[in-house]
Amino acid sequence: MKAKLKSALLTCLGTLSACASLFFCYYMLRLAYLDATGAIDAAHRTAGLHIGAAVFPVAAFGFGWISLACFSLTSTAKPLTVKQRRTQTPSAPGSDR
């Protein structure tokens, strides 16, 4: 039961992180396009535009890395079958098994 819960939580976290990464990628490209085409007036071009252009790639990479880590951990968190549990359980010393 714990393995299924862990797998579900990692999948949810990975999906949310992937969505956040896609958002920051889109918004970074949007800011770069608006800045390159001059669609933003000089009066409205503030430091926030340049801060966003520097911070959004870092955020996109960070959320993408978290997403990949969660999905790779999810693939390794497979629950054991009954046969695997039996073979991995050592017998007690002095028992007949």
Backbone bond lengths (Angstrom), bond angles and torsions (degrees), N, CA, C in turn:
res aa  C-N    CA-C-N  psi(-1)  N-CA   C-N-CA  omega(-1)  CA-C   N-CA-C  phi
1 M - - - 1.451 - - 1.527 110.71 -
2 K 1.332 117.05 -38.75 1.451 120.33 -179.69 1.526 111.24 -64.87
3 A 1.332 116.81 -37.31 1.457 120.66 -179.26 1.527 110.73 -66.06
4 K 1.321 116.85 -39.32 1.464 120.06 178.75 1.524 110.88 -66.94
5 L 1.320 117.09 -40.95 1.456 120.98 179.04 1.525 110.45 -65.48
6 K 1.322 116.22 -43.77 1.460 120.60 178.72 1.523 110.43 -62.16
7 S 1.316 116.52 -42.75 1.456 120.95 179.41 1.526 111.20 -63.79
8 A 1.328 117.23 -41.53 1.465 120.86 179.19 1.525 111.22 -66.23
9 L 1.326 117.39 -41.91 1.463 120.25 179.28 1.526 111.72 -66.30
10 L 1.326 116.97 -40.72 1.461 119.91 178.32 1.528 111.33 -66.29
11 T 1.323 116.70 -36.56 1.458 120.07 177.83 1.526 110.90 -66.10
12 C 1.323 117.04 -43.17 1.473 120.75 178.03 1.525 111.12 -63.69
13 L 1.321 116.90 -45.20 1.460 120.59 179.24 1.525 111.06 -64.36
14 G 1.315 116.63 -40.31 1.460 120.24 177.80 1.515 112.67 -64.13
15 T 1.336 116.39 -39.88 1.460 120.39 179.37 1.525 111.01 -67.63
16 L 1.327 116.93 -43.45 1.473 119.78 178.13 1.525 111.58 -64.41
17 S 1.313 117.04 -39.29 1.464 120.51 178.40 1.525 111.06 -66.82
18 A 1.324 116.97 -37.95 1.464 119.96 177.81 1.526 110.76 -64.72
19 C 1.330 116.24 -40.30 1.472 119.79 177.46 1.529 111.25 -63.98
20 A 1.315 117.10 -41.75 1.464 120.50 178.04 1.521 110.82 -64.72
21 S 1.321 117.28 -39.34 1.462 121.01 178.41 1.524 110.93 -63.87
22 L 1.332 117.19 -43.19 1.461 120.37 177.94 1.524 111.46 -63.55
23 F 1.329 117.05 -38.95 1.463 120.43 178.00 1.523 110.77 -61.96
24 F 1.325 117.39 -47.04 1.461 119.92 -178.23 1.529 111.48 -68.41
25 C 1.327 117.77 -33.43 1.472 120.05 174.57 1.528 110.65 -63.55
26 Y 1.327 116.06 -47.80 1.469 120.56 179.55 1.533 110.78 -60.25
27 Y 1.312 116.74 -47.90 1.462 119.34 -175.39 1.522 110.94 -68.82
28 M 1.335 117.97 -33.91 1.465 120.98 176.61 1.529 109.96 -63.91
29 L 1.353 116.98 -46.05 1.463 120.24 178.99 1.526 111.29 -65.60
30 R 1.317 116.80 -35.11 1.463 120.79 177.68 1.527 110.83 -64.90
31 L 1.331 116.82 -44.94 1.461 119.70 178.26 1.524 111.58 -63.18
32 A 1.322 116.83 -40.76 1.459 120.23 179.54 1.528 110.65 -64.56
33 Y 1.332 116.92 -41.28 1.467 121.13 179.13 1.533 111.03 -64.82
34 L 1.327 116.28 -47.02 1.467 119.32 -179.17 1.523 111.58 -63.73
35 D 1.317 116.94 -35.89 1.454 120.48 179.04 1.527 110.75 -71.56
36 A 1.345 117.26 -40.07 1.455 120.90 -177.58 1.529 112.16 -70.79
37 T 1.317 117.65 -37.19 1.463 120.30 -178.03 1.519 113.06 -85.15
38 G 1.302 116.86 -9.64 1.464 119.42 -179.58 1.506 113.06 75.49
39 A 1.331 117.06 22.13 1.460 121.16 -179.52 1.523 111.57 -70.52
40 I 1.311 116.63 -18.01 1.466 120.56 176.90 1.521 107.27 -99.61
41 D 1.316 117.70 126.30 1.472 121.56 179.73 1.518 110.11 -61.84
42 A 1.302 114.86 157.41 1.461 119.87 176.87 1.524 110.69 -63.97
43 A 1.330 116.32 -29.11 1.464 120.10 179.40 1.524 111.21 -70.08
44 H 1.323 117.13 -28.53 1.461 120.91 -178.94 1.519 113.08 -98.09
45 R 1.324 116.62 -5.75 1.463 120.33 179.64 1.531 107.37 -81.01
46 T 1.301 115.18 104.90 1.459 120.57 -175.53 1.523 109.98 -113.21
47 A 1.299 115.28 -176.91 1.467 120.13 178.53 1.523 111.10 -67.00
48 G 1.333 117.82 -24.38 1.457 121.02 179.46 1.517 112.46 -61.38
49 L 1.318 116.88 -33.73 1.461 121.10 177.89 1.519 110.38 -63.65
50 H 1.306 117.06 -43.63 1.458 120.82 -178.04 1.529 111.89 -76.94
51 I 1.317 116.54 -33.23 1.467 119.33 175.34 1.524 109.87 -66.05
52 G 1.334 116.42 -43.25 1.460 120.43 177.19 1.514 112.05 -61.94
53 A 1.324 117.08 -37.29 1.461 120.71 179.19 1.525 111.34 -67.12
54 A 1.321 117.62 -24.07 1.463 120.54 178.85 1.523 112.28 -92.17
55 V 1.324 117.07 -35.90 1.464 121.06 -174.38 1.521 112.48 -85.30
56 F 1.329 118.18 -35.43 1.466 120.42 -175.43 1.528 113.69 -63.39
57 P 1.340 120.34 -38.50 1.471 117.65 175.45 1.527 112.95 -63.43
58 V 1.322 116.30 -36.39 1.466 119.91 178.27 1.529 110.01 -66.23
59 A 1.324 116.92 -42.71 1.465 120.88 179.00 1.527 110.77 -65.97
60 A 1.330 117.51 -40.71 1.469 120.78 179.11 1.525 110.38 -63.30
61 F 1.328 117.19 -44.05 1.461 120.51 178.11 1.523 111.11 -64.69
62 G 1.329 117.45 -43.47 1.462 121.27 -178.91 1.521 112.66 -62.57
63 F 1.327 116.66 -47.65 1.464 119.58 178.86 1.529 111.53 -67.01
64 G 1.319 117.13 -35.11 1.458 119.90 176.62 1.513 112.17 -64.77
65 W 1.337 116.31 -39.82 1.464 120.54 178.64 1.529 110.44 -66.00
66 I 1.315 117.21 -42.56 1.467 120.90 177.88 1.529 110.19 -61.00
67 S 1.326 115.66 -41.82 1.462 119.97 179.49 1.530 111.31 -62.53
68 L 1.311 117.40 -46.64 1.467 120.36 178.63 1.525 111.69 -62.97
69 A 1.322 116.68 -39.65 1.464 119.88 178.72 1.527 111.03 -63.98
70 C 1.320 117.00 -42.33 1.474 120.19 179.33 1.519 111.14 -64.57
71 F 1.329 117.20 -43.36 1.460 119.52 -179.27 1.521 111.89 -68.74
72 S 1.332 118.04 -33.85 1.466 118.95 177.50 1.526 111.03 -71.86
73 L 1.330 117.67 -34.34 1.463 120.00 175.96 1.528 111.12 -70.85
74 T 1.320 116.87 -31.98 1.456 120.43 178.01 1.520 110.83 -65.18
75 S 1.310 117.38 -38.58 1.465 119.94 -178.59 1.523 111.94 -70.90
76 T 1.333 118.29 -23.20 1.459 120.68 178.53 1.521 112.69 -92.98
77 A 1.329 118.27 -8.42 1.465 121.64 -176.35 1.525 110.86 -95.01
78 K 1.305 117.14 49.71 1.463 121.27 179.25 1.534 109.31 -80.72
79 P 1.325 117.70 136.64 1.463 119.30 177.94 1.529 111.07 -70.61
80 L 1.318 116.33 149.72 1.456 121.75 179.19 1.515 111.00 -77.26
81 T 1.298 116.14 145.21 1.461 119.79 174.97 1.522 108.81 -81.59
82 V 1.318 116.83 169.30 1.463 121.27 -178.60 1.524 110.08 -61.87
83 K 1.321 117.75 -41.87 1.465 121.33 -179.19 1.531 110.64 -62.60
84 Q 1.323 117.87 -41.04 1.461 121.08 179.18 1.528 110.81 -66.19
85 R 1.316 117.34 -37.69 1.466 120.02 179.32 1.524 110.71 -65.29
86 R 1.306 116.90 -39.05 1.466 120.00 -179.12 1.520 111.52 -66.92
87 T 1.304 117.02 -40.04 1.468 118.70 -177.59 1.520 111.81 -76.37
88 Q 1.327 118.22 -22.94 1.456 120.62 -178.62 1.516 113.06 -90.60
89 T 1.331 118.60 -9.53 1.451 121.28 -179.37 1.534 108.64 -86.22
90 P 1.314 117.38 115.51 1.471 117.85 179.47 1.534 110.98 -75.39
91 S 1.271 115.40 148.77 1.473 119.04 177.53 1.518 109.56 -81.17
92 A 1.300 116.06 153.10 1.446 121.45 -179.17 1.523 110.54 -70.32
93 P 1.325 118.02 148.62 1.463 119.59 178.79 1.528 110.35 -65.34
94 G 1.299 116.49 136.52 1.456 121.36 178.42 1.518 113.72 86.04
95 S 1.323 118.70 3.36 1.450 120.03 178.88 1.533 109.69 -88.49
96 D 1.311 116.94 170.33 1.462 121.41 -176.40 1.537 111.92 -81.96
97 R 1.255 119.96 -7.81 1.476 121.49 -175.59 1.470 112.69 -77.60
